[in-house]
């Protein structure tokens, strides 16, 4: 487990509370004012990447209930649950996944939110060349969007083809792929229309290196210490909004993967088994395109998370499950990449 612990004398009293007692606290009662060790390390890493790229702007960062970057503010909020391992455990129990819970995922999200803060600071959306490349930022932000997994007009970064959601997200995702100094964006997206967007960001960031950092509001919006909502109320609303308790199209296949087995056999958690066999499944499926590789990673993450939600277990052996999962994934990818009518709407 990643090391995010404070010294015992610095531990907040709520770190020892049972879940039910912790859920009754208001956000303000947590008295969290800084991002904590794990997030600070990720923020420092991205600051270093910005410096290597010659971008002098640094966003204001504060703690709130989720990831977001408000329009007109040169900064972004990070979620409370990444500030302490106890809160991360509660997040996993309530949501079955922790968005940004690994270093790799957290760096992706920090790059993405940094891009939004950068756009807000420099008002890129007002530029005609930005509008020609990404579209109009004034377009209504959708409640849900339908993707084209075969499109090469957008980069692949966060899950769910998020760049296709809105022009602002397209820019943020493009910037996120461009930012790491060793990013192989030129070769990875060679021949794709998305390469023109990456080249534009490269030129735009080069231009910023000679410009003064603009004055922009850096105030914190909805900081955690002003939230009067309880954690219980927060999770009840999030679970409803994200449909955690609704049945999905993955439920039946997942149950079929894990049914059967030896009555006296050793029981494995379905999610743990899926994580263990992932390299075998990926080797068998062997995606031959960037689109298929991205789609495979997305559907496999969904299988793991949904298996956790359903609390599935099995006594079946690894290889038997590998065969079933490979068969399903091949069929699923073939359908989603070739049949437009099979593509699902994705909630924002």
Secondary structure, 3 states (H helix, E strand, C coil): CCCCCCCHHHCCHHHHCCHHHHHCCEHHHHCCCCCCHHHHHHHHHHHHHHHHCCCCCCCEEEEECCCECCCCECEEEEEHHHCCHHHHHHHHHHHCCCCCCCHHHHHHHHHHHHHHHHHHHHCHHHCHHHHHHHCCCCCCCCCEEECCCCCCCCCCCCCCCHHHCCHHHHHHHHHHHHHCCCCCHHHHCCCCCHHHHHHHHHHHHHHHCCCCCCCCECCCCCCHHHCCCEHHHHHHHHHHHHCCCCCCCCHHHHHHHHCCECCCCCCEEHHHHHHHHHHHHHHHHCCCCHHHHHHHHHHHHHHHHHHHHHCCEEECCHHHHHHHHHHHHHHHHHHHHHCHHHCCEEEC
